[in-house]
Amino acid sequence: MRQSSRYPQNTETGRTWTFNASRSSGPITTWWDDLGTPSFDPAVDRKLNDELRAIQGDRSMQELAAERDRLLVEPIDVRRRSFLP
């Protein structure tokens, strides 16, 4: 299956994921209201970047995406194989 440039594709199953923004934008937008008016000063911005680089390490974005996909798909597969409805 060819990967669409518009939608991300699960690297394990080859299925394309879609996101319906119109369905979710209302509830998600209200989350921002709870935050007030957050801002990052240069020290916080630097700390976030440093920590994200440490998490990424030597892994490529493709490797990180594959790990993310595995972590998302694995519990779904376990549930599918279980006897739970």
Summary of the structure (lengths in Angstrom):
residues: 85
radius of gyration: 17.7
end to end distance: 30.0
largest distance: 50.9
contacts: 134
relative contact order: 0.11
helix: 60%
strand: 2%
